[in-house]
Amino acid sequence: MKELVLVVTAVILSLAAVGAIVRIAIGPSLLDRVLASDVLLAILGAALAIDMAMNRHLNNLVLLVALAVIGFIGSVTFARFVADRRDHSNES
Amino acid sequence: MSPEASGVDAVIDAVTAVFLVVGALMSLGAAVGLLRFPDLMSRMHAATKPQVLGLFLLLAAIGLQMRTWWVWPVLLVAWIFQLLTVPVSAHMVGRSGYRTKHGHRELLTKDELEAVVQRAAGDDST
């Protein structure tokens, strides 16, 4: 049971990570890549959470929250940066 | 999950397994949405899936497996933090995506933001 769940979730998360990485590679714009890297970070957090649930420890909980903070600050910063550059180029 | 689990433990383990697999499927759904949706706005809709519902399911699985009451407030704080930050970052990305013309206009049935943005741009120039 435990091994089956681990294998199934590992396969699903690997496929999801491949999809997000493909979108990072081919993403037509910077914002698409930011969005896809945010999803990749969420997939990493999901892997940490599954590890915690299956092995019954809470070692990664702080790391999980830190990943959320990093994703949040990264997305907001990139969104601000893109908006500023494009607004200036539109005005000129 | 122990192999000799029985009774309530077996039920809790089964619920945990379902939560873990469905939570992982949320990530896969987000990846499929990222690959198949046509523009930034619709991709953003799919991308917040693993961060809210998926993380909720995975944290609930952790709480079920730990069998102690004090982890639930900690997990709740972690989830509420995600719940607060995900809409803000999605809003910022969507805002800059709209204003830098990343969306496909022909896919929209009604664009209620256009007048607001044009009025704001007019206010900036005067």
Backbone of each chain as ProteinMPNN parsed JSONL, in Angstrom:
{"seq_chain_A": "MKELVLVVTAVILSLAAVGAIVRIAIGPSLLDRVLASDVLLAILGAALAIDMAMNRHLNNLVLLVALAVIGFIGSVTFARFVADRRDHSNES", "coords_chain_A": {"N_chain_A": [[0.838, -1.213, 0.0], [1.829, 1.287, 0.954], [4.116, 1.515, -0.667], [2.9, 1.447, -3.162], [1.348, 3.804, -3.179], [3.419, 5.649, -2.968], [4.822, 5.208, -5.385], [2.862, 5.811, -7.302], [2.257, 8.553, -6.734], [4.796, 9.595, -7.169], [5.185, 9.137, -9.912], [3.093, 10.702, -10.956], [3.775, 13.285, -10.034], [6.238, 13.566, -11.3], [5.515, 13.616, -14.011], [4.008, 15.974, -13.948], [6.002, 17.822, -13.261], [7.614, 17.638, -15.52], [5.862, 18.69, -17.429], [5.619, 21.352, -16.466], [8.27, 22.191, -16.753], [8.6, 22.015, -19.481], [6.876, 24.055, -20.241], [8.23, 26.21, -19.144], [10.45, 26.147, -20.8], [9.438, 26.564, -23.459], [7.799, 28.702, -23.134], [6.117, 31.528, -24.348], [6.376, 34.141, -23.332], [7.881, 36.18, -20.716], [6.256, 36.233, -18.457], [4.786, 33.889, -18.673], [6.783, 32.05, -18.148], [7.458, 32.711, -15.533], [5.071, 32.029, -14.241], [5.012, 29.266, -14.769], [7.31, 28.444, -13.416], [6.549, 29.005, -10.857], [4.565, 27.067, -10.553], [6.203, 24.831, -10.711], [7.629, 25.106, -8.355], [5.534, 24.724, -6.572], [5.032, 22.054, -7.093], [7.36, 20.903, -6.135], [7.015, 21.517, -3.409], [4.781, 19.91, -2.974], [5.931, 17.384, -3.25], [7.621, 17.402, -1.018], [5.67, 17.493, 1.006], [4.358, 15.061, 0.626], [6.406, 13.308, 1.244], [6.68, 13.924, 3.973], [4.168, 13.06, 4.928], [4.157, 10.306, 4.355], [6.374, 9.284, 5.721], [5.988, 10.14, 8.249], [7.019, 12.521, 9.622], [7.905, 15.917, 10.544], [9.851, 17.461, 9.449], [10.155, 18.973, 7.15], [8.391, 21.049, 7.171], [8.853, 23.761, 7.722], [10.462, 24.35, 5.556], [8.597, 24.05, 3.548], [6.853, 26.221, 4.003], [8.715, 28.23, 3.597], [9.258, 27.878, 0.877], [6.791, 28.651, -0.158], [6.843, 31.367, 0.5], [9.017, 32.197, -1.063], [8.091, 31.676, -3.667], [5.9, 33.419, -3.751], [7.085, 36.016, -3.37], [8.792, 36.014, -5.559], [7.014, 35.837, -7.792], [5.489, 38.216, -7.494], [7.479, 40.172, -7.626], [8.536, 39.766, -10.232], [6.244, 40.31, -11.731], [5.835, 43.011, -11.167], [8.192, 44.109, -12.209], [8.086, 43.454, -14.984], [5.753, 44.878, -15.634], [6.56, 47.526, -15.181], [8.639, 47.927, -17.068], [7.352, 47.5, -19.549], [5.376, 49.456, -19.448], [6.853, 51.836, -19.58], [7.978, 51.542, -22.114], [5.709, 51.674, -23.642], [4.882, 54.279, -23.292], [6.808, 55.812, -24.534]], "CA_chain_A": [[0.0, 0.0, 0.0], [2.692, 2.464, 1.056], [4.957, 1.6, -1.859], [2.044, 1.761, -4.309], [1.028, 5.239, -3.146], [4.644, 6.409, -3.26], [5.144, 5.108, -6.808], [1.847, 6.534, -8.082], [2.453, 9.998, -6.596], [6.07, 9.972, -7.798], [4.984, 9.211, -11.363], [2.233, 11.857, -11.271], [4.518, 14.535, -9.834], [7.27, 13.667, -12.325], [4.865, 14.087, -15.24], [3.649, 17.384, -13.759], [7.228, 18.617, -13.324], [8.029, 17.701, -16.925], [4.986, 19.662, -18.096], [5.976, 22.721, -16.073], [9.577, 22.53, -17.317], [8.397, 22.267, -20.92], [6.292, 25.394, -20.392], [9.312, 27.172, -18.887], [11.346, 26.177, -21.956], [8.845, 27.1, -24.679], [6.867, 29.786, -22.822], [6.391, 32.64, -25.269], [6.714, 35.4, -22.664], [8.498, 36.055, -19.394], [5.236, 35.953, -17.44], [4.481, 32.46, -18.753], [7.852, 31.305, -17.475], [7.31, 32.945, -14.09], [3.93, 31.225, -13.806], [5.378, 27.847, -14.802], [8.277, 28.16, -12.348], [5.756, 28.973, -9.626], [3.947, 25.737, -10.496], [7.272, 23.875, -10.409], [7.883, 25.247, -6.922], [4.417, 24.077, -5.874], [5.21, 20.604, -7.235], [8.413, 20.564, -5.164], [6.384, 21.518, -2.094], [3.922, 18.728, -2.886], [6.804, 16.237, -3.0], [8.031, 17.476, 0.388], [4.519, 17.158, 1.851], [4.113, 13.614, 0.52], [7.456, 12.664, 2.04], [6.339, 14.07, 5.388], [3.0, 12.25, 5.276], [4.433, 8.875, 4.284], [7.378, 8.882, 6.7], [5.544, 10.63, 9.555], [7.85, 13.502, 10.31], [7.533, 17.296, 10.191], [11.11, 18.191, 9.255], [10.141, 19.838, 5.973], [7.266, 21.986, 7.212], [9.403, 25.117, 7.607], [10.902, 24.493, 4.166], [7.381, 24.206, 2.737], [6.405, 27.609, 4.14], [9.725, 29.076, 2.957], [9.031, 27.78, -0.569], [5.633, 29.492, -0.471], [7.28, 32.771, 0.557], [9.881, 32.474, -2.212], [7.252, 31.746, -4.856], [5.086, 34.637, -3.69], [7.909, 37.198, -3.607], [9.277, 35.953, -6.932], [5.954, 36.175, -8.752], [5.112, 39.627, -7.38], [8.588, 40.988, -8.117], [8.603, 39.681, -11.692], [5.091, 40.999, -12.301], [6.104, 44.448, -11.041], [9.299, 44.424, -13.107], [7.574, 43.419, -16.355], [4.793, 45.963, -15.841], [7.265, 48.799, -15.278], [9.37, 48.061, -18.336], [6.453, 47.617, -20.688], [4.68, 50.742, -19.388], [7.737, 52.886, -20.08], [8.154, 51.409, -23.558], [4.48, 52.113, -24.296], [4.767, 55.732, -23.257], [7.761, 56.448, -25.429]], "C_chain_A": [[0.868, 1.256, 0.0], [3.54, 2.636, -0.194], [4.138, 1.996, -3.07], [1.74, 3.254, -4.355], [2.251, 6.074, -3.508], [4.951, 6.393, -4.76], [4.165, 5.931, -7.639], [2.068, 8.04, -7.982], [3.763, 10.443, -7.234], [5.909, 10.104, -9.304], [4.177, 10.452, -11.732], [3.013, 13.16, -11.143], [5.63, 14.69, -10.86], [6.681, 14.171, -13.636], [4.52, 15.57, -15.128], [4.88, 18.268, -13.859], [7.723, 18.734, -14.754], [7.172, 18.709, -17.687], [5.359, 21.093, -17.765], [7.311, 23.129, -16.686], [9.46, 22.797, -18.817], [7.818, 23.664, -21.13], [7.335, 26.464, -20.082], [10.191, 27.293, -20.124], [10.713, 26.892, -23.134], [8.006, 28.335, -24.433], [7.117, 31.028, -23.66], [6.811, 33.924, -24.564], [7.326, 35.124, -21.306], [7.464, 35.681, -18.342], [4.807, 34.494, -17.471], [5.528, 31.648, -18.006], [7.78, 31.5, -15.97], [6.197, 32.073, -13.526], [4.302, 29.744, -13.738], [6.393, 27.52, -13.708], [7.592, 28.182, -10.991], [5.089, 27.605, -9.451], [4.995, 24.684, -10.156], [7.622, 23.91, -8.928], [6.776, 24.581, -6.11], [4.542, 22.562, -5.955], [6.284, 20.114, -6.278], [7.846, 20.519, -3.747], [5.483, 20.314, -1.903], [4.756, 17.49, -2.609], [7.273, 16.221, -1.546], [6.89, 17.044, 1.309], [4.233, 15.669, 1.806], [5.154, 12.843, 1.312], [7.138, 12.743, 3.529], [5.193, 13.16, 5.79], [3.35, 10.77, 5.307], [5.421, 8.426, 5.356], [7.115, 9.446, 8.092], [6.592, 11.476, 10.269], [7.442, 14.884, 9.819], [8.772, 18.13, 9.89], [11.017, 19.231, 8.148], [9.096, 20.936, 6.034], [7.738, 23.429, 7.066], [9.852, 25.378, 6.176], [9.714, 24.714, 3.24], [6.895, 25.655, 2.778], [7.407, 28.552, 3.471], [9.578, 29.049, 1.441], [7.853, 28.646, -0.987], [6.027, 30.966, -0.482], [8.106, 33.124, -0.678], [9.05, 32.595, -3.486], [6.445, 33.026, -4.912], [5.922, 35.864, -4.042], [8.421, 37.206, -5.046], [8.226, 36.371, -7.94], [5.646, 37.663, -8.71], [6.222, 40.522, -7.938], [8.664, 40.966, -9.632], [7.446, 40.431, -12.328], [5.311, 42.511, -12.273], [7.124, 44.886, -12.089], [8.815, 44.491, -14.559], [6.658, 44.598, -16.607], [5.526, 47.285, -16.016], [7.953, 48.961, -16.627], [8.431, 48.296, -19.495], [5.717, 48.951, -20.664], [5.563, 51.863, -19.939], [7.891, 52.801, -21.591], [6.896, 51.843, -24.284], [4.392, 53.636, -24.339], [5.678, 56.397, -24.277], [7.359, 56.285, -26.893]], "O_chain_A": [[0.688, 2.16, -0.816], [3.675, 3.74, -0.722], [4.591, 2.773, -3.91], [1.849, 3.894, -5.401], [2.158, 7.06, -4.239], [5.295, 7.422, -5.341], [4.562, 6.653, -8.553], [2.07, 8.737, -8.996], [3.843, 11.544, -7.78], [6.418, 11.046, -9.912], [4.509, 11.166, -12.678], [2.937, 14.03, -12.01], [5.947, 15.81, -11.259], [7.258, 15.035, -14.296], [4.708, 16.333, -16.075], [4.829, 19.338, -14.465], [8.196, 19.793, -15.166], [7.685, 19.488, -18.491], [5.416, 21.951, -18.646], [7.479, 24.278, -17.095], [10.124, 23.682, -19.358], [8.202, 24.373, -22.06], [7.32, 27.527, -20.703], [10.631, 28.388, -20.473], [11.355, 27.736, -23.758], [7.541, 28.965, -25.382], [8.239, 31.534, -23.676], [7.54, 34.726, -25.148], [7.298, 34.0, -20.806], [7.754, 34.902, -17.435], [4.498, 33.915, -16.429], [5.205, 30.68, -17.319], [8.016, 30.56, -15.21], [6.35, 31.456, -12.472], [3.956, 29.051, -12.781], [6.345, 26.434, -13.129], [7.999, 27.467, -10.076], [5.051, 27.056, -8.349], [4.718, 23.751, -9.402], [7.88, 22.872, -8.318], [7.042, 23.95, -5.087], [4.201, 21.858, -5.005], [6.152, 19.047, -5.679], [8.149, 19.607, -2.977], [5.415, 19.752, -0.809], [4.35, 16.632, -1.824], [7.319, 15.165, -0.914], [7.111, 16.317, 2.277], [3.9, 15.071, 2.828], [4.839, 11.851, 1.969], [7.299, 11.766, 4.261], [5.225, 12.553, 6.861], [2.891, 10.047, 6.191], [5.321, 7.304, 5.853], [7.916, 9.256, 9.007], [6.993, 11.168, 11.391], [6.735, 15.02, 8.82], [8.761, 19.351, 10.05], [11.708, 20.249, 8.187], [8.922, 21.679, 5.068], [7.107, 24.227, 6.374], [9.658, 26.47, 5.641], [9.803, 25.468, 2.271], [6.568, 26.246, 1.749], [7.018, 29.545, 2.856], [9.752, 30.075, 0.784], [7.892, 29.298, -2.031], [5.604, 31.724, -1.355], [7.936, 34.19, -1.27], [9.269, 33.499, -4.291], [6.313, 33.647, -5.966], [5.536, 36.661, -4.898], [8.484, 38.258, -5.683], [8.502, 37.163, -8.841], [5.549, 38.309, -9.753], [5.95, 41.502, -8.632], [8.834, 42.01, -10.261], [7.623, 41.11, -13.34], [5.007, 43.206, -13.242], [6.944, 45.899, -12.766], [9.094, 45.454, -15.273], [6.749, 45.253, -17.646], [5.174, 48.082, -16.886], [7.858, 50.016, -17.254], [8.664, 49.172, -20.328], [5.452, 49.529, -21.718], [5.089, 52.731, -20.671], [7.933, 53.821, -22.28], [6.972, 52.328, -25.412], [3.889, 54.21, -25.305], [5.335, 57.447, -24.822], [8.06, 56.766, -27.783]]}, "seq_chain_B": "MSPEASGVDAVIDAVTAVFLVVGALMSLGAAVGLLRFPDLMSRMHAATKPQVLGLFLLLAAIGLQMRTWWVWPVLLVAWIFQLLTVPVSAHMVGRSGYRTKHGHRELLTKDELEAVVQRAAGDDST", "coords_chain_B": {"N_chain_B": [[2.399, 4.632, 7.209], [1.569, 1.494, 8.201], [2.052, -1.981, 7.463], [0.581, -3.838, 8.934], [-1.718, -2.594, 9.668], [-5.031, -2.083, 10.966], [-8.648, -1.885, 11.165], [-9.578, 1.245, 12.428], [-7.165, 2.441, 11.821], [-6.607, 1.393, 9.295], [-8.642, 2.57, 7.802], [-7.954, 5.278, 8.089], [-5.466, 5.238, 6.84], [-6.25, 4.576, 4.235], [-7.801, 6.811, 3.539], [-5.778, 8.726, 3.683], [-4.132, 7.844, 1.595], [-5.821, 8.303, -0.606], [-6.063, 11.111, -0.434], [-3.399, 11.876, -0.864], [-2.899, 10.943, -3.489], [-4.859, 12.327, -4.964], [-4.108, 14.94, -4.379], [-1.611, 14.99, -5.627], [-2.502, 14.652, -8.219], [-3.658, 17.134, -8.659], [-1.44, 18.749, -9.122], [-0.602, 17.605, -11.525], [-2.807, 18.254, -13.096], [-2.521, 21.037, -13.148], [-0.15, 21.205, -14.615], [-0.924, 20.102, -17.076], [-2.838, 21.997, -17.777], [-1.167, 24.225, -18.028], [0.253, 23.471, -20.295], [-1.662, 23.213, -22.316], [-3.522, 25.318, -22.409], [-4.484, 28.375, -24.064], [-3.578, 31.103, -23.567], [-2.008, 33.52, -21.324], [-3.78, 34.272, -19.266], [-5.702, 32.197, -18.997], [-3.997, 30.109, -18.439], [-3.09, 30.908, -15.959], [-5.299, 30.494, -14.404], [-5.332, 27.709, -14.239], [-2.934, 27.284, -12.929], [-3.027, 27.89, -10.227], [-4.167, 25.782, -9.01], [-2.633, 23.466, -7.795], [-1.576, 24.759, -5.644], [-3.501, 25.565, -3.835], [-5.918, 23.791, -3.467], [-4.598, 21.334, -3.841], [-2.421, 21.524, -2.036], [-3.883, 21.746, 0.306], [-5.05, 19.168, 0.479], [-2.749, 17.593, 0.71], [-1.599, 18.542, 3.082], [-3.631, 17.87, 4.854], [-3.402, 15.134, 4.69], [-0.898, 14.786, 5.905], [-1.577, 15.637, 8.516], [-3.432, 13.64, 9.176], [-1.786, 11.403, 9.26], [0.059, 11.951, 11.271], [-1.186, 11.772, 13.766], [-1.402, 13.395, 16.026], [-2.732, 16.079, 17.933], [-1.648, 18.614, 17.907], [-0.41, 19.227, 15.523], [-2.294, 20.109, 13.731], [-3.076, 22.945, 14.017], [-0.631, 24.09, 13.141], [-0.393, 23.122, 10.503], [-2.69, 24.31, 9.518], [-2.036, 27.012, 9.677], [0.065, 27.088, 7.802], [-1.405, 26.477, 5.488], [-3.283, 28.573, 5.362], [-1.581, 30.68, 4.979], [-0.691, 30.142, 2.357], [-3.171, 30.464, 1.138], [-3.559, 33.164, 1.437], [-1.426, 34.324, 0.014], [-1.383, 33.304, -2.607], [-3.649, 34.364, -4.183], [-2.825, 37.042, -4.267], [-0.347, 37.054, -5.65], [-1.221, 35.915, -8.062], [-2.999, 37.89, -8.856], [-1.229, 40.036, -9.274], [0.38, 39.042, -11.364], [-1.592, 38.636, -13.314], [-2.518, 41.244, -13.633], [-0.277, 42.68, -14.638], [0.06, 41.109, -16.864], [-2.283, 41.591, -18.32], [-2.006, 44.336, -18.867], [0.257, 44.394, -20.391], [-0.587, 43.274, -22.684], [-0.796, 40.417, -22.916], [-2.876, 38.634, -23.025], [-5.233, 36.825, -25.098], [-7.249, 38.659, -27.007], [-9.381, 37.93, -28.652], [-10.483, 35.728, -27.49], [-12.033, 36.513, -25.407], [-15.315, 37.093, -24.154], [-16.382, 39.376, -23.071], [-14.858, 42.384, -22.223], [-14.337, 43.896, -19.481], [-12.449, 45.396, -18.263], [-11.138, 47.053, -19.947], [-12.014, 49.743, -20.382], [-11.465, 50.862, -17.888], [-8.673, 50.64, -17.708], [-7.901, 52.208, -19.845], [-8.864, 54.685, -19.043], [-7.285, 55.076, -16.779], [-4.779, 55.221, -17.995], [-5.134, 57.541, -19.464], [-5.39, 59.404, -17.386], [-2.834, 59.28, -16.379], [-1.335, 60.451, -18.399], [-2.125, 63.106, -18.518]], "CA_chain_B": [[1.466, 3.531, 6.941], [2.146, 0.203, 8.565], [1.362, -3.055, 6.733], [-0.336, -4.602, 9.78], [-2.778, -1.705, 10.129], [-6.368, -2.67, 10.887], [-9.7, -1.076, 11.755], [-9.545, 2.694, 12.195], [-5.899, 2.772, 11.164], [-6.717, 1.073, 7.874], [-9.482, 3.596, 7.179], [-7.18, 6.52, 8.013], [-4.449, 5.057, 5.804], [-6.888, 4.626, 2.917], [-8.135, 8.22, 3.272], [-4.513, 9.405, 3.416], [-3.675, 7.488, 0.248], [-6.653, 9.014, -1.571], [-5.696, 12.526, -0.382], [-2.084, 12.07, -1.482], [-2.965, 10.767, -4.942], [-5.634, 13.426, -5.554], [-3.278, 16.138, -4.281], [-0.611, 14.938, -6.698], [-3.204, 14.856, -9.501], [-3.853, 18.574, -8.847], [-0.229, 19.25, -9.778], [-0.631, 17.165, -12.922], [-3.809, 19.079, -13.777], [-1.935, 22.353, -13.406], [0.828, 21.087, -15.695], [-1.664, 19.927, -18.325], [-3.405, 23.3, -18.103], [-0.081, 25.089, -18.504], [0.685, 23.089, -21.635], [-2.694, 23.189, -23.341], [-4.355, 26.511, -22.502], [-3.919, 29.209, -25.132], [-2.909, 32.362, -23.231], [-1.533, 33.653, -19.944], [-4.878, 34.38, -18.299], [-6.298, 30.888, -18.731], [-2.98, 29.292, -17.77], [-3.025, 31.319, -14.563], [-6.417, 29.828, -13.741], [-4.948, 26.329, -13.923], [-1.691, 27.197, -12.159], [-3.245, 28.029, -8.794], [-4.776, 24.543, -8.509], [-1.872, 22.67, -6.829], [-1.145, 25.551, -4.503], [-4.578, 25.744, -2.865], [-6.607, 22.54, -3.143], [-3.619, 20.258, -3.722], [-1.684, 21.652, -0.775], [-4.808, 21.417, 1.391], [-5.18, 17.717, 0.586], [-1.494, 16.999, 1.195], [-1.435, 18.882, 4.504], [-4.589, 17.05, 5.599], [-2.825, 13.786, 4.778], [0.123, 14.834, 6.958], [-2.258, 15.678, 9.804], [-4.02, 12.329, 9.469], [-0.759, 10.411, 9.549], [0.854, 12.242, 12.463], [-1.968, 11.3, 14.921], [-1.309, 14.265, 17.202], [-3.639, 17.197, 17.681], [-1.009, 19.933, 17.812], [0.06, 19.567, 14.173], [-3.357, 20.697, 12.913], [-2.937, 24.408, 13.903], [0.547, 24.424, 12.34], [-0.74, 22.891, 9.104], [-3.697, 25.309, 9.143], [-1.32, 28.269, 9.43], [0.762, 26.961, 6.521], [-2.354, 26.519, 4.377], [-3.881, 29.908, 5.279], [-0.576, 31.531, 4.367], [-0.816, 29.948, 0.91], [-4.46, 30.999, 0.708], [-3.445, 34.624, 1.37], [-0.424, 34.817, -0.934], [-1.642, 32.881, -3.984], [-4.441, 35.338, -4.945], [-2.091, 38.296, -4.476], [0.614, 36.898, -6.742], [-1.979, 35.72, -9.302], [-3.52, 39.197, -9.242], [-0.144, 40.857, -9.82], [0.761, 38.512, -12.678], [-2.676, 38.908, -14.246], [-2.586, 42.681, -13.882], [0.769, 43.074, -15.581], [-0.185, 40.4, -18.111], [-3.308, 42.309, -19.089], [-1.544, 45.645, -19.326], [1.267, 44.238, -21.43], [-1.266, 42.637, -23.828], [-0.459, 39.012, -23.055], [-4.067, 37.836, -23.256], [-5.792, 36.817, -26.451], [-8.488, 39.418, -26.938], [-10.488, 37.309, -29.387], [-11.066, 34.662, -26.685], [-12.898, 37.094, -24.384], [-16.653, 37.479, -24.578], [-16.589, 40.757, -22.643], [-13.659, 42.92, -21.595], [-14.822, 44.992, -18.638], [-11.317, 46.124, -17.705], [-10.503, 47.898, -20.96], [-12.335, 51.151, -20.138], [-10.764, 51.295, -16.672], [-7.249, 50.784, -18.006], [-7.701, 53.364, -20.738], [-9.064, 55.896, -18.254], [-6.095, 55.247, -15.944], [-3.688, 55.669, -18.864], [-5.401, 58.947, -19.776], [-5.08, 60.197, -16.198], [-1.39, 59.351, -16.22], [-0.691, 61.304, -19.403], [-2.459, 64.515, -18.306]], "C_chain_B": [[2.131, 2.202, 7.276], [1.368, -0.913, 7.879], [0.375, -3.814, 7.597], [-1.501, -3.767, 10.299], [-4.142, -2.374, 9.977], [-7.357, -1.682, 11.47], [-9.589, 0.386, 11.389], [-8.273, 3.098, 11.46], [-5.968, 2.507, 9.668], [-7.538, 2.127, 7.15], [-8.691, 4.888, 7.011], [-6.105, 6.416, 6.931], [-5.053, 5.144, 4.412], [-7.236, 6.066, 2.557], [-6.88, 9.007, 2.941], [-4.026, 9.12, 2.001], [-4.479, 8.23, -0.809], [-6.266, 10.49, -1.615], [-4.373, 12.769, -1.1], [-2.169, 11.963, -2.996], [-3.736, 11.909, -5.594], [-4.838, 14.732, -5.492], [-2.192, 16.165, -5.323], [-1.265, 15.165, -8.051], [-3.495, 16.334, -9.746], [-2.633, 19.188, -9.533], [-0.21, 18.86, -11.249], [-1.65, 17.962, -13.719], [-3.279, 20.461, -14.1], [-0.947, 22.283, -14.56], [0.131, 20.925, -17.045], [-2.29, 21.248, -18.761], [-2.361, 24.259, -18.632], [0.28, 24.767, -19.946], [-0.393, 23.337, -22.675], [-3.482, 24.482, -23.462], [-3.695, 27.554, -23.39], [-3.186, 30.452, -24.667], [-2.66, 32.445, -21.727], [-2.667, 33.629, -18.935], [-5.463, 33.006, -17.971], [-5.284, 29.954, -18.095], [-2.905, 29.625, -16.295], [-4.146, 30.664, -13.757], [-6.036, 28.41, -13.35], [-3.801, 26.285, -12.926], [-1.916, 27.309, -10.663], [-3.859, 26.771, -8.177], [-3.901, 23.819, -7.49], [-1.55, 23.449, -5.57], [-2.237, 25.697, -3.464], [-5.216, 24.4, -2.518], [-5.613, 21.389, -2.969], [-2.878, 20.313, -2.407], [-2.592, 21.346, 0.407], [-4.91, 19.909, 1.578], [-3.917, 17.094, 1.16], [-1.273, 17.309, 2.666], [-2.416, 18.096, 5.363], [-4.067, 15.627, 5.742], [-1.736, 13.734, 5.848], [-0.543, 14.806, 8.33], [-2.867, 14.342, 10.179], [-2.958, 11.327, 9.876], [-0.024, 10.675, 10.851], [0.161, 11.808, 13.743], [-1.729, 12.129, 16.176], [-2.097, 15.527, 16.9], [-2.883, 18.475, 17.387], [-0.477, 20.219, 16.419], [-1.009, 20.292, 13.368], [-3.278, 22.22, 12.868], [-1.747, 24.821, 13.046], [0.244, 24.271, 10.851], [-1.754, 23.925, 8.627], [-3.033, 26.646, 8.85], [-0.594, 28.225, 8.09], [-0.208, 27.096, 5.358], [-2.964, 27.91, 4.226], [-2.882, 30.886, 4.684], [-0.593, 31.39, 2.846], [-2.076, 30.616, 0.382], [-4.403, 32.524, 0.594], [-2.508, 35.074, 0.261], [-0.742, 34.446, -2.373], [-2.527, 33.87, -4.752], [-3.677, 36.625, -5.222], [-1.114, 38.158, -5.639], [-0.104, 36.676, -8.07], [-2.549, 37.044, -9.791], [-2.426, 40.057, -9.877], [0.262, 40.38, -11.208], [-0.321, 38.813, -13.708], [-2.765, 40.374, -14.619], [-1.523, 43.099, -14.907], [0.597, 42.338, -16.908], [-1.228, 41.083, -18.963], [-2.741, 43.59, -19.679], [-0.423, 45.544, -20.339], [0.74, 43.406, -22.598], [-0.829, 41.19, -24.026], [-1.68, 38.146, -23.348], [-4.49, 37.861, -24.713], [-7.155, 37.489, -26.409], [-9.663, 38.686, -27.58], [-11.131, 36.177, -28.583], [-12.039, 35.205, -25.645], [-14.272, 37.372, -24.96], [-16.933, 38.928, -24.203], [-15.361, 41.213, -21.883], [-14.05, 44.131, -20.765], [-13.689, 45.848, -18.104], [-10.776, 47.169, -18.671], [-10.75, 49.381, -20.697], [-11.576, 51.683, -18.931], [-9.299, 51.561, -16.969], [-7.007, 52.003, -18.888], [-7.906, 54.668, -19.988], [-7.844, 56.161, -17.374], [-4.928, 55.749, -16.785], [-3.878, 57.137, -19.232], [-5.072, 59.854, -18.603], [-3.58, 60.347, -16.019], [-0.785, 60.373, -17.183], [-0.979, 62.776, -19.157], [-1.739, 65.067, -17.101]], "O_chain_B": [[3.149, 1.843, 6.684], [0.151, -0.81, 7.726], [-0.582, -4.385, 7.072], [-2.189, -4.161, 11.24], [-4.394, -3.114, 9.025], [-6.973, -0.753, 12.18], [-9.516, 0.744, 10.214], [-8.29, 3.975, 10.596], [-5.456, 3.288, 8.866], [-7.202, 2.537, 6.039], [-8.733, 5.522, 5.956], [-5.857, 7.372, 6.197], [-4.447, 5.717, 3.505], [-7.006, 6.505, 1.43], [-6.886, 9.85, 2.043], [-3.568, 10.019, 1.295], [-3.92, 8.728, -1.786], [-6.15, 11.068, -2.695], [-4.231, 13.736, -1.849], [-1.591, 12.779, -3.714], [-3.335, 12.411, -6.645], [-4.879, 15.535, -6.425], [-1.87, 17.225, -5.859], [-0.675, 15.79, -8.933], [-3.575, 16.763, -10.897], [-2.769, 20.038, -10.412], [0.145, 19.662, -12.113], [-1.406, 18.311, -14.874], [-3.539, 21.002, -15.175], [-0.901, 23.188, -15.394], [0.539, 21.529, -18.037], [-2.285, 21.59, -19.944], [-2.62, 25.019, -19.565], [0.578, 25.666, -20.732], [-0.069, 23.645, -23.822], [-4.064, 24.738, -24.516], [-2.468, 27.612, -23.463], [-2.224, 30.845, -25.327], [-3.05, 31.56, -20.966], [-2.535, 33.034, -17.865], [-5.693, 32.69, -16.804], [-5.655, 29.093, -17.297], [-2.684, 28.743, -15.466], [-3.971, 30.325, -12.586], [-6.373, 27.953, -12.258], [-3.704, 25.336, -12.149], [-1.07, 26.862, -9.89], [-4.049, 26.702, -6.962], [-4.379, 23.565, -6.384], [-1.277, 22.853, -4.529], [-1.927, 25.936, -2.297], [-5.071, 23.921, -1.394], [-5.762, 20.567, -2.064], [-2.715, 19.296, -1.733], [-2.151, 20.762, 1.397], [-4.863, 19.42, 2.706], [-3.985, 16.186, 1.988], [-0.815, 16.451, 3.421], [-2.08, 17.696, 6.478], [-4.259, 14.987, 6.776], [-1.651, 12.769, 6.608], [-0.131, 14.047, 9.207], [-2.836, 13.943, 11.343], [-3.199, 10.487, 10.743], [0.47, 9.74, 11.481], [0.838, 11.501, 14.725], [-1.844, 11.607, 17.285], [-2.131, 15.993, 15.761], [-3.404, 19.346, 16.69], [-0.115, 21.362, 16.14], [-0.686, 21.014, 12.425], [-3.401, 22.781, 11.779], [-1.834, 25.797, 12.302], [0.564, 25.141, 10.042], [-1.7, 24.371, 7.481], [-3.405, 27.337, 7.902], [-0.625, 29.192, 7.33], [0.104, 27.741, 4.357], [-3.149, 28.387, 3.106], [-3.266, 31.813, 3.97], [-0.518, 32.385, 2.125], [-2.064, 31.25, -0.673], [-5.1, 33.115, -0.23], [-2.758, 36.098, -0.374], [-0.403, 35.202, -3.283], [-2.192, 34.199, -5.89], [-3.847, 37.236, -6.277], [-1.05, 39.026, -6.509], [0.34, 37.183, -9.101], [-2.582, 37.302, -10.994], [-2.657, 40.722, -10.887], [0.465, 41.185, -12.117], [-0.02, 39.198, -14.838], [-3.05, 40.718, -15.766], [-1.817, 43.77, -15.896], [0.944, 42.873, -17.961], [-1.09, 41.156, -20.184], [-2.966, 43.896, -20.85], [-0.168, 46.497, -21.075], [1.517, 42.894, -23.403], [-0.528, 40.771, -25.144], [-1.538, 37.039, -23.865], [-4.159, 38.78, -25.462], [-8.104, 36.949, -25.841], [-10.799, 38.8, -27.12], [-12.211, 35.708, -28.944], [-12.797, 34.435, -25.057], [-14.401, 37.826, -26.097], [-17.637, 39.633, -24.926], [-14.877, 40.51, -20.997], [-14.092, 45.253, -21.27], [-13.935, 46.919, -17.548], [-10.041, 48.069, -18.267], [-9.825, 50.189, -20.775], [-11.098, 52.817, -18.943], [-8.742, 52.573, -16.542], [-6.035, 52.736, -18.703], [-7.213, 55.651, -20.25], [-7.411, 57.304, -17.228], [-4.169, 56.609, -16.339], [-2.909, 57.893, -19.306], [-4.537, 60.946, -18.79], [-3.098, 61.388, -15.571], [0.163, 61.076, -16.833], [-0.175, 63.626, -19.539], [-1.9, 66.241, -16.77]]}, "name": "protein", "num_of_chains": 2, "seq": "MKELVLVVTAVILSLAAVGAIVRIAIGPSLLDRVLASDVLLAILGAALAIDMAMNRHLNNLVLLVALAVIGFIGSVTFARFVADRRDHSNESMSPEASGVDAVIDAVTAVFLVVGALMSLGAAVGLLRFPDLMSRMHAATKPQVLGLFLLLAAIGLQMRTWWVWPVLLVAWIFQLLTVPVSAHMVGRSGYRTKHGHRELLTKDELEAVVQRAAGDDST"}
